[in-house]
């Protein structure tokens, strides 16, 4: 079974400045057509309000279940990150919010398993870590990424890795150091 996953930045929760949710409804139409199995929703602004109404409507419309709706660290407390999954295709094995207070927006950790996999078979499991880095400046975005999430795991035993194929250049094992632009773009 192949799983379909996606990430969508809702931009202000999909709600326009006049309070209209038309944009959110158009976004949901597009997501519904994709029939995703896992969906991370960034900038779910206002989704924690009104009994999480927007989250519940989204889950109903997309036929998905909630892994977690996690509040962002910064701002006025209205912004959140959401992670959804399609229960008839994917099992939720574990979930945890691991990034509250460490990232600009919350970081959710979910351990998922395809439904057609045996419960004791973790060989096809998927770990998902949705978050949204700060949009204010490059230095803060870089600080968001300098953590245990991007550091190599030194506790795991290191096994010899095969060298590059003949004629291919050797790439760095860990390429997380990259340009940091002052504006919200990558380098």
MARBABA-309875 format. One record per residue (C-alpha): residue number from 1; residue in one letter; z, x, y. Coordinates in steps of 0.05 Angstrom, whole numbers, padded with zeros to 5 digits. Layout:
N
<rec><i>NUM</i><aa>A</aa><zz>Z</zz><xx>X</xx><yy>Y</yy></rec>
...
***
This chain:
187
<rec><i>1</i><aa>X</aa><zz>00000</zz><xx>00000</xx><yy>00000</yy></rec>
<rec><i>2</i><aa>X</aa><zz>-00018</zz><xx>00026</xx><yy>00069</yy></rec>
<rec><i>3</i><aa>X</aa><zz>00028</zz><xx>00007</xx><yy>00125</yy></rec>
<rec><i>4</i><aa>X</aa><zz>00006</zz><xx>-00008</xx><yy>00196</yy></rec>
<rec><i>5</i><aa>X</aa><zz>00051</zz><xx>00015</xx><yy>00252</yy></rec>
<rec><i>6</i><aa>X</aa><zz>00046</zz><xx>00013</xx><yy>00327</yy></rec>
<rec><i>7</i><aa>X</aa><zz>00082</zz><xx>00028</xx><yy>00392</yy></rec>
<rec><i>8</i><aa>X</aa><zz>00074</zz><xx>-00015</xx><yy>00454</yy></rec>
<rec><i>9</i><aa>X</aa><zz>00102</zz><xx>-00003</xx><yy>00524</yy></rec>
<rec><i>10</i><aa>X</aa><zz>00114</zz><xx>-00073</xx><yy>00551</yy></rec>
<rec><i>11</i><aa>X</aa><zz>00122</zz><xx>-00049</xx><yy>00623</yy></rec>
<rec><i>12</i><aa>X</aa><zz>00180</zz><xx>-00088</xx><yy>00652</yy></rec>
<rec><i>13</i><aa>X</aa><zz>00188</zz><xx>-00129</xx><yy>00589</yy></rec>
<rec><i>14</i><aa>X</aa><zz>00119</zz><xx>-00160</xx><yy>00597</yy></rec>
<rec><i>15</i><aa>X</aa><zz>00144</zz><xx>-00200</xx><yy>00656</yy></rec>
<rec><i>16</i><aa>X</aa><zz>00110</zz><xx>-00197</xx><yy>00724</yy></rec>
<rec><i>17</i><aa>X</aa><zz>00148</zz><xx>-00191</xx><yy>00789</yy></rec>
<rec><i>18</i><aa>X</aa><zz>00139</zz><xx>-00266</xx><yy>00802</yy></rec>
<rec><i>19</i><aa>X</aa><zz>00175</zz><xx>-00281</xx><yy>00736</yy></rec>
<rec><i>20</i><aa>X</aa><zz>00111</zz><xx>-00301</xx><yy>00700</yy></rec>
<rec><i>21</i><aa>X</aa><zz>00110</zz><xx>-00285</xx><yy>00625</yy></rec>
<rec><i>22</i><aa>X</aa><zz>00034</zz><xx>-00294</xx><yy>00620</yy></rec>
<rec><i>23</i><aa>X</aa><zz>00024</zz><xx>-00219</xx><yy>00610</yy></rec>
<rec><i>24</i><aa>X</aa><zz>00075</zz><xx>-00218</xx><yy>00554</yy></rec>
<rec><i>25</i><aa>X</aa><zz>00040</zz><xx>-00275</xx><yy>00520</yy></rec>
<rec><i>26</i><aa>X</aa><zz>-00027</zz><xx>-00238</xx><yy>00524</yy></rec>
<rec><i>27</i><aa>X</aa><zz>00006</zz><xx>-00176</xx><yy>00496</yy></rec>
<rec><i>28</i><aa>X</aa><zz>00035</zz><xx>-00216</xx><yy>00439</yy></rec>
<rec><i>29</i><aa>X</aa><zz>-00034</zz><xx>-00246</xx><yy>00424</yy></rec>
<rec><i>30</i><aa>X</aa><zz>-00061</zz><xx>-00176</xx><yy>00417</yy></rec>
<rec><i>31</i><aa>X</aa><zz>-00003</zz><xx>-00152</xx><yy>00373</yy></rec>
<rec><i>32</i><aa>X</aa><zz>-00008</zz><xx>-00214</xx><yy>00328</yy></rec>
<rec><i>33</i><aa>X</aa><zz>-00082</zz><xx>-00200</xx><yy>00315</yy></rec>
<rec><i>34</i><aa>X</aa><zz>-00064</zz><xx>-00129</xx><yy>00292</yy></rec>
<rec><i>35</i><aa>X</aa><zz>-00016</zz><xx>-00154</xx><yy>00237</yy></rec>
<rec><i>36</i><aa>X</aa><zz>00028</zz><xx>-00092</xx><yy>00243</yy></rec>
<rec><i>37</i><aa>X</aa><zz>00082</zz><xx>-00077</xx><yy>00192</yy></rec>
<rec><i>38</i><aa>X</aa><zz>00125</zz><xx>-00036</xx><yy>00240</yy></rec>
<rec><i>39</i><aa>X</aa><zz>00125</zz><xx>-00044</xx><yy>00316</yy></rec>
<rec><i>40</i><aa>X</aa><zz>00165</zz><xx>-00006</xx><yy>00368</yy></rec>
<rec><i>41</i><aa>X</aa><zz>00170</zz><xx>-00041</xx><yy>00435</yy></rec>
<rec><i>42</i><aa>X</aa><zz>00187</zz><xx>00003</xx><yy>00494</yy></rec>
<rec><i>43</i><aa>X</aa><zz>00211</zz><xx>-00021</xx><yy>00562</yy></rec>
<rec><i>44</i><aa>X</aa><zz>00237</zz><xx>-00087</xx><yy>00535</yy></rec>
<rec><i>45</i><aa>X</aa><zz>00267</zz><xx>-00101</xx><yy>00603</yy></rec>
<rec><i>46</i><aa>X</aa><zz>00306</zz><xx>-00166</xx><yy>00606</yy></rec>
<rec><i>47</i><aa>X</aa><zz>00302</zz><xx>-00177</xx><yy>00530</yy></rec>
<rec><i>48</i><aa>X</aa><zz>00378</zz><xx>-00171</xx><yy>00523</yy></rec>
<rec><i>49</i><aa>X</aa><zz>00387</zz><xx>-00231</xx><yy>00570</yy></rec>
<rec><i>50</i><aa>X</aa><zz>00387</zz><xx>-00305</xx><yy>00556</yy></rec>
<rec><i>51</i><aa>X</aa><zz>00411</zz><xx>-00297</xx><yy>00484</yy></rec>
<rec><i>52</i><aa>X</aa><zz>00355</zz><xx>-00247</xx><yy>00470</yy></rec>
<rec><i>53</i><aa>X</aa><zz>00305</zz><xx>-00304</xx><yy>00477</yy></rec>
<rec><i>54</i><aa>X</aa><zz>00244</zz><xx>-00259</xx><yy>00487</yy></rec>
<rec><i>55</i><aa>X</aa><zz>00261</zz><xx>-00218</xx><yy>00426</yy></rec>
<rec><i>56</i><aa>X</aa><zz>00270</zz><xx>-00280</xx><yy>00383</yy></rec>
<rec><i>57</i><aa>X</aa><zz>00205</zz><xx>-00311</xx><yy>00408</yy></rec>
<rec><i>58</i><aa>X</aa><zz>00168</zz><xx>-00246</xx><yy>00395</yy></rec>
<rec><i>59</i><aa>X</aa><zz>00195</zz><xx>-00241</xx><yy>00324</yy></rec>
<rec><i>60</i><aa>X</aa><zz>00176</zz><xx>-00313</xx><yy>00310</yy></rec>
<rec><i>61</i><aa>X</aa><zz>00106</zz><xx>-00304</xx><yy>00340</yy></rec>
<rec><i>62</i><aa>X</aa><zz>00092</zz><xx>-00239</xx><yy>00303</yy></rec>
<rec><i>63</i><aa>X</aa><zz>00126</zz><xx>-00258</xx><yy>00237</yy></rec>
<rec><i>64</i><aa>X</aa><zz>00171</zz><xx>-00198</xx><yy>00242</yy></rec>
<rec><i>65</i><aa>X</aa><zz>00245</zz><xx>-00183</xx><yy>00237</yy></rec>
<rec><i>66</i><aa>X</aa><zz>00290</zz><xx>-00141</xx><yy>00281</yy></rec>
<rec><i>67</i><aa>X</aa><zz>00312</zz><xx>-00072</xx><yy>00261</yy></rec>
<rec><i>68</i><aa>X</aa><zz>00349</zz><xx>-00064</xx><yy>00327</yy></rec>
<rec><i>69</i><aa>X</aa><zz>00346</zz><xx>-00080</xx><yy>00402</yy></rec>
<rec><i>70</i><aa>X</aa><zz>00382</zz><xx>-00022</xx><yy>00435</yy></rec>
<rec><i>71</i><aa>X</aa><zz>00402</zz><xx>-00017</xx><yy>00509</yy></rec>
<rec><i>72</i><aa>X</aa><zz>00377</zz><xx>00042</xx><yy>00550</yy></rec>
<rec><i>73</i><aa>X</aa><zz>00425</zz><xx>00093</xx><yy>00577</yy></rec>
<rec><i>74</i><aa>X</aa><zz>00401</zz><xx>00091</xx><yy>00649</yy></rec>
<rec><i>75</i><aa>X</aa><zz>00384</zz><xx>00038</xx><yy>00699</yy></rec>
<rec><i>76</i><aa>X</aa><zz>00415</zz><xx>-00030</xx><yy>00711</yy></rec>
<rec><i>77</i><aa>X</aa><zz>00429</zz><xx>-00044</xx><yy>00638</yy></rec>
<rec><i>78</i><aa>X</aa><zz>00370</zz><xx>-00091</xx><yy>00630</yy></rec>
<rec><i>79</i><aa>X</aa><zz>00322</zz><xx>-00043</xx><yy>00596</yy></rec>
<rec><i>80</i><aa>X</aa><zz>00319</zz><xx>-00035</xx><yy>00520</yy></rec>
<rec><i>81</i><aa>X</aa><zz>00278</zz><xx>-00008</xx><yy>00462</yy></rec>
<rec><i>82</i><aa>X</aa><zz>00263</zz><xx>-00054</xx><yy>00404</yy></rec>
<rec><i>83</i><aa>X</aa><zz>00240</zz><xx>-00040</xx><yy>00333</yy></rec>
<rec><i>84</i><aa>X</aa><zz>00211</zz><xx>-00095</xx><yy>00289</yy></rec>
<rec><i>85</i><aa>X</aa><zz>00185</zz><xx>-00096</xx><yy>00218</yy></rec>
<rec><i>86</i><aa>X</aa><zz>00148</zz><xx>-00145</xx><yy>00173</yy></rec>
<rec><i>87</i><aa>X</aa><zz>00198</zz><xx>-00163</xx><yy>00117</yy></rec>
<rec><i>88</i><aa>X</aa><zz>00146</zz><xx>-00185</xx><yy>00066</yy></rec>
<rec><i>89</i><aa>X</aa><zz>00114</zz><xx>-00115</xx><yy>00069</yy></rec>
<rec><i>90</i><aa>X</aa><zz>00172</zz><xx>-00069</xx><yy>00086</yy></rec>
<rec><i>91</i><aa>X</aa><zz>00246</zz><xx>-00065</xx><yy>00067</yy></rec>
<rec><i>92</i><aa>X</aa><zz>00298</zz><xx>-00041</xx><yy>00117</yy></rec>
<rec><i>93</i><aa>X</aa><zz>00341</zz><xx>00010</xx><yy>00080</yy></rec>
<rec><i>94</i><aa>X</aa><zz>00383</zz><xx>00036</xx><yy>00138</yy></rec>
<rec><i>95</i><aa>X</aa><zz>00386</zz><xx>00031</xx><yy>00213</yy></rec>
<rec><i>96</i><aa>X</aa><zz>00426</zz><xx>00063</xx><yy>00268</yy></rec>
<rec><i>97</i><aa>X</aa><zz>00423</zz><xx>00073</xx><yy>00343</yy></rec>
<rec><i>98</i><aa>X</aa><zz>00430</zz><xx>00149</xx><yy>00349</yy></rec>
<rec><i>99</i><aa>X</aa><zz>00408</zz><xx>00162</xx><yy>00420</yy></rec>
<rec><i>100</i><aa>X</aa><zz>00453</zz><xx>00120</xx><yy>00465</yy></rec>
<rec><i>101</i><aa>X</aa><zz>00478</zz><xx>00168</xx><yy>00518</yy></rec>
<rec><i>102</i><aa>X</aa><zz>00432</zz><xx>00223</xx><yy>00495</yy></rec>
<rec><i>103</i><aa>X</aa><zz>00363</zz><xx>00199</xx><yy>00516</yy></rec>
<rec><i>104</i><aa>X</aa><zz>00337</zz><xx>00163</xx><yy>00578</yy></rec>
<rec><i>105</i><aa>X</aa><zz>00324</zz><xx>00103</xx><yy>00534</yy></rec>
<rec><i>106</i><aa>X</aa><zz>00359</zz><xx>00090</xx><yy>00469</yy></rec>
<rec><i>107</i><aa>X</aa><zz>00335</zz><xx>00123</xx><yy>00405</yy></rec>
<rec><i>108</i><aa>X</aa><zz>00335</zz><xx>00080</xx><yy>00343</yy></rec>
<rec><i>109</i><aa>X</aa><zz>00332</zz><xx>00109</xx><yy>00273</yy></rec>
<rec><i>110</i><aa>X</aa><zz>00306</zz><xx>00066</xx><yy>00217</yy></rec>
<rec><i>111</i><aa>X</aa><zz>00294</zz><xx>00082</xx><yy>00144</yy></rec>
<rec><i>112</i><aa>X</aa><zz>00240</zz><xx>00036</xx><yy>00115</yy></rec>
<rec><i>113</i><aa>X</aa><zz>00211</zz><xx>00027</xx><yy>00045</yy></rec>
<rec><i>114</i><aa>X</aa><zz>00146</zz><xx>-00008</xx><yy>00026</yy></rec>
<rec><i>115</i><aa>X</aa><zz>00160</zz><xx>-00073</xx><yy>-00012</yy></rec>
<rec><i>116</i><aa>X</aa><zz>00117</zz><xx>-00052</xx><yy>-00070</yy></rec>
<rec><i>117</i><aa>X</aa><zz>00161</zz><xx>00010</xx><yy>-00082</yy></rec>
<rec><i>118</i><aa>X</aa><zz>00217</zz><xx>00006</xx><yy>-00133</yy></rec>
<rec><i>119</i><aa>X</aa><zz>00286</zz><xx>00002</xx><yy>-00100</yy></rec>
<rec><i>120</i><aa>X</aa><zz>00305</zz><xx>00068</xx><yy>-00131</yy></rec>
<rec><i>121</i><aa>X</aa><zz>00240</zz><xx>00104</xx><yy>-00111</yy></rec>
<rec><i>122</i><aa>X</aa><zz>00246</zz><xx>00136</xx><yy>-00042</yy></rec>
<rec><i>123</i><aa>X</aa><zz>00183</zz><xx>00178</xx><yy>-00048</yy></rec>
<rec><i>124</i><aa>X</aa><zz>00144</zz><xx>00132</xx><yy>-00001</yy></rec>
<rec><i>125</i><aa>X</aa><zz>00199</zz><xx>00119</xx><yy>00049</yy></rec>
<rec><i>126</i><aa>X</aa><zz>00185</zz><xx>00121</xx><yy>00123</yy></rec>
<rec><i>127</i><aa>X</aa><zz>00233</zz><xx>00144</xx><yy>00177</yy></rec>
<rec><i>128</i><aa>X</aa><zz>00220</zz><xx>00115</xx><yy>00245</yy></rec>
<rec><i>129</i><aa>X</aa><zz>00251</zz><xx>00140</xx><yy>00311</yy></rec>
<rec><i>130</i><aa>X</aa><zz>00227</zz><xx>00097</xx><yy>00369</yy></rec>
<rec><i>131</i><aa>X</aa><zz>00248</zz><xx>00119</xx><yy>00439</yy></rec>
<rec><i>132</i><aa>X</aa><zz>00218</zz><xx>00124</xx><yy>00508</yy></rec>
<rec><i>133</i><aa>X</aa><zz>00226</zz><xx>00187</xx><yy>00549</yy></rec>
<rec><i>134</i><aa>X</aa><zz>00244</zz><xx>00185</xx><yy>00622</yy></rec>
<rec><i>135</i><aa>X</aa><zz>00188</zz><xx>00172</xx><yy>00671</yy></rec>
<rec><i>136</i><aa>X</aa><zz>00222</zz><xx>00202</xx><yy>00732</yy></rec>
<rec><i>137</i><aa>X</aa><zz>00202</zz><xx>00275</xx><yy>00727</yy></rec>
<rec><i>138</i><aa>X</aa><zz>00180</zz><xx>00330</xx><yy>00679</yy></rec>
<rec><i>139</i><aa>X</aa><zz>00246</zz><xx>00367</xx><yy>00676</yy></rec>
<rec><i>140</i><aa>X</aa><zz>00284</zz><xx>00304</xx><yy>00656</yy></rec>
<rec><i>141</i><aa>X</aa><zz>00231</zz><xx>00288</xx><yy>00604</yy></rec>
<rec><i>142</i><aa>X</aa><zz>00237</zz><xx>00358</xx><yy>00576</yy></rec>
<rec><i>143</i><aa>X</aa><zz>00313</zz><xx>00351</xx><yy>00574</yy></rec>
<rec><i>144</i><aa>X</aa><zz>00304</zz><xx>00286</xx><yy>00535</yy></rec>
<rec><i>145</i><aa>X</aa><zz>00266</zz><xx>00324</xx><yy>00481</yy></rec>
<rec><i>146</i><aa>X</aa><zz>00312</zz><xx>00385</xx><yy>00476</yy></rec>
<rec><i>147</i><aa>X</aa><zz>00359</zz><xx>00360</xx><yy>00422</yy></rec>
<rec><i>148</i><aa>X</aa><zz>00371</zz><xx>00357</xx><yy>00347</yy></rec>
<rec><i>149</i><aa>X</aa><zz>00310</zz><xx>00311</xx><yy>00342</yy></rec>
<rec><i>150</i><aa>X</aa><zz>00261</zz><xx>00366</xx><yy>00360</yy></rec>
<rec><i>151</i><aa>X</aa><zz>00298</zz><xx>00427</xx><yy>00333</yy></rec>
<rec><i>152</i><aa>X</aa><zz>00278</zz><xx>00453</xx><yy>00265</yy></rec>
<rec><i>153</i><aa>X</aa><zz>00326</zz><xx>00433</xx><yy>00210</yy></rec>
<rec><i>154</i><aa>X</aa><zz>00361</zz><xx>00498</xx><yy>00193</yy></rec>
<rec><i>155</i><aa>X</aa><zz>00409</zz><xx>00467</xx><yy>00142</yy></rec>
<rec><i>156</i><aa>X</aa><zz>00353</zz><xx>00452</xx><yy>00093</yy></rec>
<rec><i>157</i><aa>X</aa><zz>00333</zz><xx>00507</xx><yy>00045</yy></rec>
<rec><i>158</i><aa>X</aa><zz>00269</zz><xx>00541</xx><yy>00066</yy></rec>
<rec><i>159</i><aa>X</aa><zz>00215</zz><xx>00543</xx><yy>00014</yy></rec>
<rec><i>160</i><aa>X</aa><zz>00157</zz><xx>00591</xx><yy>00018</yy></rec>
<rec><i>161</i><aa>X</aa><zz>00098</zz><xx>00557</xx><yy>00049</yy></rec>
<rec><i>162</i><aa>X</aa><zz>00026</zz><xx>00573</xx><yy>00032</yy></rec>
<rec><i>163</i><aa>X</aa><zz>-00011</zz><xx>00612</xx><yy>00085</yy></rec>
<rec><i>164</i><aa>X</aa><zz>-00069</zz><xx>00584</xx><yy>00124</yy></rec>
<rec><i>165</i><aa>X</aa><zz>-00135</zz><xx>00572</xx><yy>00090</yy></rec>
<rec><i>166</i><aa>X</aa><zz>-00183</zz><xx>00631</xx><yy>00095</yy></rec>
<rec><i>167</i><aa>X</aa><zz>-00216</zz><xx>00633</xx><yy>00163</yy></rec>
<rec><i>168</i><aa>X</aa><zz>-00165</zz><xx>00587</xx><yy>00195</yy></rec>
<rec><i>169</i><aa>X</aa><zz>-00118</zz><xx>00611</xx><yy>00249</yy></rec>
<rec><i>170</i><aa>X</aa><zz>-00043</zz><xx>00610</xx><yy>00235</yy></rec>
<rec><i>171</i><aa>X</aa><zz>-00011</zz><xx>00556</xx><yy>00278</yy></rec>
<rec><i>172</i><aa>X</aa><zz>00061</zz><xx>00561</xx><yy>00302</yy></rec>
<rec><i>173</i><aa>X</aa><zz>00109</zz><xx>00527</xx><yy>00254</yy></rec>
<rec><i>174</i><aa>X</aa><zz>00145</zz><xx>00491</xx><yy>00310</yy></rec>
<rec><i>175</i><aa>X</aa><zz>00103</zz><xx>00472</xx><yy>00370</yy></rec>
<rec><i>176</i><aa>X</aa><zz>00150</zz><xx>00433</xx><yy>00414</yy></rec>
<rec><i>177</i><aa>X</aa><zz>00147</zz><xx>00479</xx><yy>00475</yy></rec>
<rec><i>178</i><aa>X</aa><zz>00091</zz><xx>00454</xx><yy>00518</yy></rec>
<rec><i>179</i><aa>X</aa><zz>00075</zz><xx>00446</xx><yy>00591</yy></rec>
<rec><i>180</i><aa>X</aa><zz>00119</zz><xx>00401</xx><yy>00632</yy></rec>
<rec><i>181</i><aa>X</aa><zz>00086</zz><xx>00367</xx><yy>00691</yy></rec>
<rec><i>182</i><aa>X</aa><zz>00126</zz><xx>00341</xx><yy>00750</yy></rec>
<rec><i>183</i><aa>X</aa><zz>00092</zz><xx>00272</xx><yy>00745</yy></rec>
<rec><i>184</i><aa>X</aa><zz>00099</zz><xx>00226</xx><yy>00684</yy></rec>
<rec><i>185</i><aa>X</aa><zz>00044</zz><xx>00258</xx><yy>00642</yy></rec>
<rec><i>186</i><aa>X</aa><zz>00043</zz><xx>00307</xx><yy>00586</yy></rec>
<rec><i>187</i><aa>X</aa><zz>00022</zz><xx>00380</xx><yy>00590</yy></rec>
***
